[in-house]
Amino acid sequence: MTYLKLDKIQKIYENGQPVLKEFSLNLERGQVVSLIGESGSGKSTLLRIVAGLENRNAGEVYLEGLRIVNPKEKLVPGYDEIQLVYQDYHLYPNSTVEENITRPLLLYDKNYKEKRVKSILKLLGLEKFKDKLPRQLSGGQQQKVAIGKALSLEPQVLLLDEPFSSLDTIQRRELIAELRGMFATLEVTVLFVTHDLDDALQMSNDLVLVQHGKLIQKGHPEEIFSKPRNLYAAKLFSHLNPIPYQQQYFIRPSDIQLFKSTGVPAKVKESQYLVHYNQLTVQLGTGEIWKVEDKKREFGLGQKIYLKWDEGKVVGPF
Ligand SMILES: Nc1ncnc2c1ncn2[C@@H]1O[C@H](COP(=O)(O)OP(=O)(O)OP(=O)(O)O)[C@@H](O)[C@H]1O
């Protein structure tokens, strides 16, 4: 049996357009899936529906075969087993780190509570900050507290709604690596929402792409990279150069080889130093402006350049 099943979920806010359109997804126990979509594509709405915090217009969510009910059908919306972690932390500002993590356990036995909080503080490396207030912590530390708060109830499913967007790149990478290991240890099922492909790839190899409330493509990144279903899926991974006279067909900068004498002629208009190559902006004889990768850093501004690519690498039609 599928562990977490999202079955044809539909959502229309009052007086609005459909935000989710027949969205279906199955997750196995312990699976970590990154869901990528542009701003406004319905990701947060989907997570709130999965958590039982938002009414859906049609479709169902099942956890281990049991139906997750809409908030309007339940006295206290939501489930202890499914926890949502928000981008803006949602911490109690006047409570310490320890108190924040303890709060969801208000009704639990004192001994259990103490043991649980201690283990979470340890798991997240927050022991030395336990008496601090959220505002005395860095963004990354606050985000860890938010995750600790969600973990205190021993959830089976963790829903992460763009939790790292306020952190800098290094903080994000470190935290994601740490969490990835932790999720595996805890065998928690995770749906991680982001608009950032790098964050998604750091977190998991299972990607789901959503656009305008619809599931566009899911699978391993390599598969989506080589066989994108639409322009959004293709563009997520890199810039796309339009092939002259072949409308809707494109070639990626990384799939183009540069030569000094044979191939499609172009002229270097701009050169930008990037970590692994110079990114050249070139103009083809047919007028198109392309981006190419000069890995040997050998071409300069105004220089003539010749381009070749393998027809098998062409993507489209989109
Ligand atoms: N409570 C609400 N009432 C009415 N419309 C809403 C409500 N919440 C979200 N929407 C609309 O639903 C659409 C999807 O919003 P949602 O927040 O789910 O997208 P998202 O992909 O999470 O975006 P972001 O990445 O910017 O957080 C947007 O057009 C938004 O304006």
The ligand as an ORCA input file, in Angstrom:
! r2SCAN-3c Opt
* xyz 0 1
  N      -5.881     32.026      1.384
  C      -5.906     32.308      0.086
  N      -6.966     32.912     -0.486
  C      -7.010     33.184     -1.804
  N      -6.022     32.881     -2.661
  C      -4.923     32.308     -2.162
  C      -4.800     31.978     -0.768
  N      -3.602     31.368     -0.578
  C      -2.999     31.329     -1.785
  N      -3.778     31.883     -2.736
  C      -3.464     31.986     -4.170
  O      -3.222     30.676     -4.655
  C      -2.140     30.656     -5.571
  C      -1.105     29.636     -5.122
  O      -0.542     30.079     -3.901
  P       0.499     29.202     -3.075
  O       0.933     30.039     -1.906
  O      -0.063     27.880     -2.819
  O       1.682     29.070     -4.130
  P       3.233     28.754     -3.919
  O       3.634     27.938     -5.073
  O       3.436     28.189     -2.557
  O       3.886     30.184     -3.987
  P       5.194     30.746     -3.228
  O       6.363     29.965     -3.762
  O       5.225     32.178     -3.634
  O       4.966     30.531     -1.752
  C      -1.620     32.095     -5.643
  O      -2.164     32.692     -6.785
  C      -2.153     32.741     -4.391
  O      -2.385     34.094     -4.589
*
